[in-house]
Amino acid sequence: MSQVKISSALISVFHKDNLAPIVELLISQGVTIYSTGGTQSFIEGLGGTVTAVEDLTSYPSIFGGRVKTLHPKVFGGILHRRDNESDLSQAKEFEVPGIDLVIVDLYPFEQTVASGASEQDIIEKIDIGGISLIRAAAKNFKDVLVVSTMEQYPALENLLKEKEGTTELADRKKFAAESFDISSHYDTAIFNYMARDQEIERFKVSERESQTLRYGENPHQQGHFYGPLEELFEQLNGKALSYNNLVDVDAAVSLIEEFSAEENAFAVLKHTNACGVAIGHSVKDAYLKAFAADTISAFGGVLISNQQINVAAADELNKLFFEVLIAPGFDADALELLSSKKNRILLVKKQSLNSQKQFKNLLNGVIVQDRDLVSDTVENFKLATKKSTTSSEDKALVFAGKIAKHTKSNTIVLAKDGQLLASGVGQTSRVDALRQAIDKAKQFGFDLNGAVMASDAFFPFPDCVEIAHGEGISAVIQPGGSIKDQKSIDFCDANEMAMVFTGTRHFKH
């Protein structure tokens, strides 16, 4: 049947927000309503007549409410086929009423997990009856309309008003598809919780929130973002974030989180690589030092600070064309100034990144890894040379190492006094990366004498330290681990250079 006039409904929900208008419509349309517990009391409070499920089944709610709707009269009422003579005959024989509308939502499992509740409380929020009712009604969308979340209440209300309680097949199929989305998301959340401490290697991700992007990486590619972006950012100004904006924003946030709140850090990124990073005594100072590292690449870049933006910084920032600025907050006068350009995207970062895994599609599958959460510190330095590093060099090496970790391999980072001087990014050889960094540093007027060098991976040959020494670089940080490490060490020892090993490689492909 294409059209179905709703004559009976089963309503059993956890969330009753915005349910009242729907119930009132069903009452006005003469719909027979079956319900349970708190939902029944809610409907009766609105003046509706309700048949308790217990009266329909002649069976009470048992086991503390774990079993109340799991009964053939309920599921038979949903699942029997209205165009099947055998089904209709059996429904009559066993006094199974037809149920045309099912409104059921699920216990808040994810919210309960997020609250830090006990395992017992979490387990009790694994819905059995609700999920079964949803699946049954969705399966029989040919005859039954299923509503599985309060998110669908407005659409249901409009449908009941516009079509006066009659549903079309297309309506029922759409609601059914959305219900299977709800059920699969729910099961994914439960599996991921149950499998946390188990050696069950499965890849299951479900994101229900989405936004359509203007396009993907290029205009001929479609793009979408799936995830609760509003939990991470509040957008104060500007156009919608693009695919490329989001990729750069992710890189910017990952980099800035390497720095503590006590450090006044600022970074400028272009195509996911930092073209400027600095620590300053103010936001303005940090920005100007970061900007100085590459005044060309900063044009159209993504900027990020780990401090609130004040008007002094905003005055300088406003001189630059940039795509995105991210900060934990904006002073009112700074926001007013920076909002003068309507397309400029201003984001308030509300929380830190909390994902522990990274994944992407690859070949005919998905590749998954732990996020690189290791940050090199002075405490894990292993001095490889006769000459020790100074305190100022140690600070510079840690700083440079943080940047190298978040730069495309092969990478070389040159830094001094809390300022990125230049980096060589994404080169096919480490020597090329170093030469690129040196050329760039000189282009922007930096003196490399006393600077430090960071490498994301080991030096397979001593050529990089030889070149670095020729430019006045005094100290080096690298993972170590090459069979030819000693050649680099020997050169440093012969030329009064200091070098530390971290034991941790930071490839970023």
C-alpha positions in Angstrom: 0.0 0.0 0.0 1.3 3.4 -1.0 -0.9 5.4 1.4 -1.5 4.3 5.0 -3.9 6.1 7.3 -2.5 6.1 10.8 -5.1 4.5 13.0 -2.9 3.2 15.8 0.5 4.2 17.3 2.9 2.8 19.8 4.7 5.5 21.7 7.5 4.7 24.2 10.2 7.2 24.6 13.0 8.3 26.9 13.0 11.9 25.7 9.7 13.7 25.8 10.9 17.1 24.7 8.6 18.5 21.8 6.5 15.3 21.9 3.4 17.1 23.1 2.4 18.6 19.8 2.6 15.2 18.1 0.5 13.5 20.7 -2.1 16.2 20.5 -2.3 15.8 16.8 -2.7 12.0 17.1 -5.4 12.5 19.7 -7.3 15.0 17.5 -7.0 12.5 14.6 -8.6 9.7 16.6 -5.5 7.5 16.7 -5.4 4.6 19.2 -2.3 4.9 21.3 -0.4 2.2 23.0 2.2 3.1 25.5 4.2 2.3 28.6 5.3 3.7 32.0 6.4 7.3 32.0 5.3 7.9 28.4 1.8 6.7 29.2 1.5 9.1 32.1 2.8 11.9 29.9 0.2 11.2 27.2 -2.6 10.9 29.7 -1.5 14.2 31.2 -2.3 15.8 27.8 -5.8 14.4 27.9 -5.2 11.3 25.7 -6.6 7.9 26.2 -3.9 5.2 26.3 -4.0 1.4 26.1 -1.2 0.2 28.3 1.1 -2.3 26.6 0.6 -4.6 29.6 -3.1 -4.6 28.9 -2.5 -5.4 25.2 -0.1 -8.3 26.0 -1.7 -9.4 29.3 1.8 -9.5 30.6 3.4 -7.2 33.1 6.7 -5.3 32.8 9.2 -7.6 34.4 12.9 -7.7 35.4 13.0 -4.1 36.5 11.6 -2.9 33.1 14.1 -4.9 31.0 11.2 -6.8 29.4 8.0 -4.9 28.7 7.4 -4.5 24.9 9.1 -7.8 23.9 5.9 -9.7 23.1 4.3 -11.2 19.9 1.3 -9.0 20.1 3.5 -5.9 20.0 5.9 -7.1 17.4 3.2 -8.9 15.5 1.2 -5.7 15.3 4.2 -4.0 13.7 5.6 -6.8 11.5 2.5 -8.5 10.0 2.1 -7.7 6.3 -1.2 -5.9 5.5 -1.3 -7.3 2.0 -0.6 -10.9 3.0 -3.8 -12.9 3.6 -2.0 -15.5 5.8 -0.6 -12.7 8.0 -3.9 -11.0 8.3 -5.6 -14.3 9.2 -3.1 -15.0 11.9 -3.4 -11.4 13.2 -7.1 -12.0 13.6 -6.7 -15.4 15.1 -4.3 -14.3 17.8 -5.9 -10.9 18.4 -2.9 -8.9 17.2 -3.8 -5.3 16.4 -2.2 -3.4 13.5 0.3 -0.7 14.6 0.8 1.9 11.9 3.2 4.3 13.7 6.0 3.5 16.1 7.6 6.4 18.1 10.5 5.0 20.1 13.9 6.5 21.1 16.9 4.8 22.7 18.4 5.0 26.1 21.2 7.6 26.2 24.1 5.1 26.0 26.8 7.5 24.7 25.9 10.3 27.1 26.0 7.8 30.0 29.5 6.7 28.9 30.7 10.3 28.6 29.4 11.1 32.0 31.8 8.7 33.7 29.1 6.5 35.1 29.7 3.1 36.5 29.8 0.1 34.2 26.6 -1.2 35.7 24.8 2.1 34.9 26.3 2.0 31.4 25.2 -1.6 30.8 21.6 -0.7 31.8 21.6 1.9 29.1 22.0 -0.7 26.4 18.5 -0.6 25.0 16.9 -3.9 24.0 13.2 -3.3 23.5 13.7 0.1 21.9 16.2 -1.1 19.3 14.1 -4.1 18.5 11.0 -2.0 18.0 12.9 0.4 15.7 14.3 -2.4 13.6 11.0 -4.2 13.3 9.1 -1.0 12.3 11.9 0.0 9.8 11.9 -3.4 8.3 8.1 -3.2 7.7 8.3 0.3 6.3 5.8 -0.8 3.6 3.1 -0.6 6.2 4.6 1.2 9.2 6.1 4.7 9.9 8.9 4.6 12.4 10.2 7.6 14.4 13.5 6.7 16.2 14.8 10.0 17.6 13.4 13.3 18.8 15.4 14.9 16.0 12.6 13.6 13.7 9.7 15.0 15.8 9.4 18.3 13.7 9.3 16.3 10.4 6.6 14.0 11.9 4.6 16.9 13.1 4.7 18.5 9.7 3.7 15.3 8.0 0.7 14.7 10.4 -0.5 18.2 9.7 0.0 18.4 6.0 -1.3 14.9 5.2 -3.8 14.7 8.0 -2.4 11.5 9.4 -1.8 9.7 6.1 1.7 8.6 5.1 3.1 7.8 1.7 5.5 4.9 1.0 8.3 7.4 0.3 7.7 9.0 3.7 7.9 5.6 5.5 11.0 4.5 3.6 12.9 7.7 4.4 12.1 7.5 8.1 13.1 3.8 8.0 16.5 4.6 6.4 17.1 7.2 9.1 16.1 4.7 11.8 18.7 2.2 10.5 21.2 5.0 10.8 20.2 5.4 14.4 20.4 1.7 15.2 23.8 1.2 13.5 25.3 4.2 15.2 24.0 3.0 18.6 25.5 -0.5 18.0 28.8 1.0 16.9 29.0 3.0 20.2 28.2 -0.1 22.2 30.7 -2.2 20.4 33.5 0.4 20.8 32.8 0.6 24.5 32.7 -3.2 25.0 35.8 -3.8 22.9 38.0 -1.2 24.6 39.8 -3.8 26.7 39.5 -6.7 24.3 41.7 -7.8 21.5 39.1 -7.4 18.8 40.6 -5.7 15.8 37.7 -4.1 14.0 37.3 -0.7 12.4 34.0 0.9 13.3 33.3 4.6 13.1 29.9 6.3 13.0 29.4 10.0 12.7 25.9 11.3 12.3 26.5 15.0 12.2 27.5 16.3 8.9 27.9 19.4 6.8 28.2 19.7 3.0 31.3 21.7 2.0 31.4 24.0 -1.1 33.6 21.4 -2.7 36.5 19.1 -1.8 40.2 19.6 -2.3 39.4 20.9 -5.8 36.2 22.4 -7.3 35.5 19.3 -9.3 35.4 17.1 -6.1 32.4 17.0 -3.8 33.2 17.3 -0.1 31.6 16.7 3.3 32.6 16.9 6.9 31.3 14.4 9.4 31.6 15.1 13.1 30.5 17.5 15.8 32.7 20.5 14.8 30.7 22.9 17.0 32.1 21.0 20.1 35.6 22.1 19.1 35.0 25.6 17.7 32.7 28.5 17.9 32.8 30.5 14.6 32.5 34.2 15.2 32.9 35.5 11.7 33.5 34.6 8.1 32.3 32.2 5.4 31.8 28.5 5.9 34.9 26.4 6.3 36.1 24.7 3.2 37.7 21.3 2.8 41.2 22.8 2.6 40.4 25.1 5.5 39.5 22.1 7.6 42.7 20.3 6.7 44.8 23.3 7.6 42.9 24.0 10.8 43.5 20.4 11.9 47.2 20.8 11.3 47.2 24.2 13.1 45.4 22.9 16.2 47.7 19.8 16.4 50.8 22.0 16.3 49.7 24.7 18.8 48.7 22.0 21.3 52.4 21.1 21.6 52.8 24.4 23.5 51.7 25.0 27.1 49.4 27.8 28.1 52.4 29.4 29.9 54.1 29.7 26.5 52.8 32.6 24.4 52.8 30.7 21.1 51.7 31.7 17.6 51.8 29.8 14.4 51.2 30.5 10.7 50.5 27.6 8.5 50.1 27.1 4.7 49.1 23.8 3.2 49.4 22.1 6.6 53.0 23.1 7.1 54.2 25.8 9.5 55.8 28.8 7.7 56.1 30.7 10.9 56.1 29.7 14.6 57.3 31.7 17.6 57.1 32.2 21.3 56.8 35.9 22.4 56.3 38.1 25.4 52.9 39.1 24.0 50.5 37.9 21.3 51.6 40.7 19.1 55.3 39.9 19.6 54.7 36.2 19.0 52.8 36.9 15.8 55.4 39.4 14.4 58.2 36.9 15.1 56.2 34.1 13.4 55.3 36.3 10.4 58.9 37.3 9.9 59.9 33.7 9.1 58.1 33.9 5.8 56.2 37.0 5.0 55.3 35.7 1.6 53.8 32.3 2.5 51.8 33.8 5.3 49.5 35.4 2.7 46.2 33.5 2.7 47.4 31.3 5.5 45.8 29.8 8.6 46.9 31.5 11.9 46.6 30.2 15.4 47.4 31.5 18.9 47.2 29.7 22.3 46.3 33.1 23.9 43.3 35.4 23.7 43.6 37.9 20.9 43.8 41.5 22.1 43.5 44.7 20.1 47.3 45.3 19.9 47.7 42.0 18.2 44.6 42.5 16.1 46.0 45.8 14.7 48.9 43.9 13.3 46.9 40.9 12.2 44.4 43.1 10.3 47.2 44.2 8.0 47.5 40.6 6.6 45.2 38.8 4.3 44.6 35.4 5.9 41.9 32.8 5.6 41.4 31.6 9.3 42.5 32.8 12.7 42.0 30.4 15.7 42.4 31.4 19.3 40.9 30.6 22.7 39.1 33.9 22.7 39.0 37.5 21.3 38.7 40.8 23.2 35.6 42.7 22.1 37.6 45.5 20.4 39.9 43.0 18.7 36.9 41.0 17.4 35.2 44.2 16.1 38.4 45.1 14.2 39.1 41.6 12.8 35.4 41.2 11.8 35.7 44.1 9.4 36.4 41.7 6.6 33.3 39.6 6.2 34.9 36.5 4.7 37.7 36.2 7.3 37.1 33.1 9.4 37.5 33.6 13.2 37.3 30.5 15.4 37.3 30.2 19.1 38.9 27.0 20.1 36.8 25.5 22.9 38.6 22.3 23.8 41.6 20.2 23.0 41.7 17.4 20.5 40.9 14.1 22.2 41.1 11.5 19.5 43.6 8.8 20.1 43.5 7.3 16.6 44.0 8.5 13.0 42.7 6.8 9.9 42.3 7.4 6.2 41.1 5.3 3.3 43.9 3.6 1.4 43.9 1.2 -1.6 40.9 -1.0 -1.0 40.7 -0.4 2.8 41.4 1.8 5.7 44.7 2.4 7.5 44.6 3.2 11.2 47.3 4.2 13.6 47.7 5.8 17.1 48.1 9.5 17.0 51.7 10.7 17.5 51.3 11.9 21.1 55.0 11.7 21.9 56.7 15.1 22.3 60.4 15.2 22.8 61.7 16.9 26.0 65.1 17.6 27.5 64.5 14.7 29.9 64.6 12.2 27.0 67.6 13.7 25.3 70.6 11.4 24.9 73.7 13.4 24.3 75.6 11.8 21.4 78.5 14.2 21.2 81.4 15.2 23.4 80.1 18.8 23.5 77.1 19.3 25.7 74.2 21.5 24.7 73.6 24.8 26.6 70.4 25.6 28.4 69.3 28.0 25.6 70.1 25.4 23.0 68.0 22.8 24.9 65.0 25.2 24.7 65.6 25.8 21.0 66.0 22.1 20.3 62.7 21.3 22.0 61.0 24.1 20.2 62.4 23.0 16.8 61.5 19.4 17.5 57.9 20.3 18.1 57.7 22.0 14.7 59.5 19.2 12.9 57.0 16.7 14.3 54.2 18.5 12.6 55.9 19.2 9.2 55.7 17.0 6.1 58.7 14.6 5.8 61.4 14.8 4.8 61.8 17.9 7.0 64.5 20.0 8.5 63.7 22.8 10.9 66.0 25.7 11.8 65.2 27.7 14.9 66.7 30.0 17.5 65.4 31.8 20.6 61.8 30.6 20.3 61.5 31.4 16.7 61.2 29.4 13.5 63.9 30.7 11.1 63.0 28.4 8.2 62.1 24.8 7.4 62.5 22.5 4.4 59.3 20.6 4.0 58.3 17.4 2.1 61.5 16.9 0.2 62.6 13.6 -1.3 66.0 13.9 0.4 67.0 15.4 3.8 69.8 17.3 2.1 67.3 19.0 -0.2 65.2 19.8 2.9 68.2 21.4 4.6 69.2 23.4 1.6 65.7 24.7 1.2 65.6 25.7 4.8 69.0 27.5 4.6 68.0 29.4 1.4 64.7 30.4 2.9 66.3 31.6 6.1 68.7 33.8 4.2 65.9 35.1 1.9 64.2 36.5 5.0 67.4 37.9 6.5 68.1 35.5 9.3 71.6 34.9 10.7 72.0 31.1 11.3 75.0 31.4 13.6 74.0 29.8 16.9 70.8 28.4 15.4 69.7 24.7 16.0 68.6 22.1 13.5 65.9 19.5 14.0 65.2 16.5 11.7 62.1 14.3 11.8 64.2 11.2 11.1 67.9 10.1 11.3 70.7 11.2 9.1 71.8 8.4 6.8 75.0 10.2 6.0 77.0 13.0 7.7 76.3 15.4 4.8 73.5 17.3 6.7 75.6 18.1 9.8 78.5 19.1 7.5 76.3 21.6 5.6 74.7 22.8 8.9 78.1 23.5 10.4 79.1 25.5 7.4 76.2 27.8 8.1 77.0 28.3 11.8 74.4 25.9 13.3 75.6 24.9 16.7 73.3 22.1 17.9 71.2 19.3 16.3 68.3 17.2 17.4 67.4 14.0 15.6 66.1 10.5 16.5 69.3 8.6 15.8 69.2 5.0 14.7 71.2 5.0 11.5 73.9 2.5 11.0 76.1 5.5 10.1 75.2 7.6 13.1 78.8 7.5 14.2 79.9 9.4 11.1 77.6 12.3 12.0 78.8 12.1 15.6 82.4 12.1 14.6 81.9 15.2 12.4 80.2 17.1 15.2 82.9 16.1 17.7 85.6 17.3 15.3 83.8 20.7 14.8 82.5 21.6 18.3 78.9 20.9 17.5 76.4 19.4 20.0 73.9 16.7 19.0 71.2 14.9 20.9 69.3 11.8 20.1 65.6 11.4 21.0 65.0 7.8 20.0 61.7 8.9 18.5 61.1 9.3 14.8 58.3 11.7 13.7 57.6 10.9 10.1 54.6 12.7 8.7 53.5 11.6 5.2 
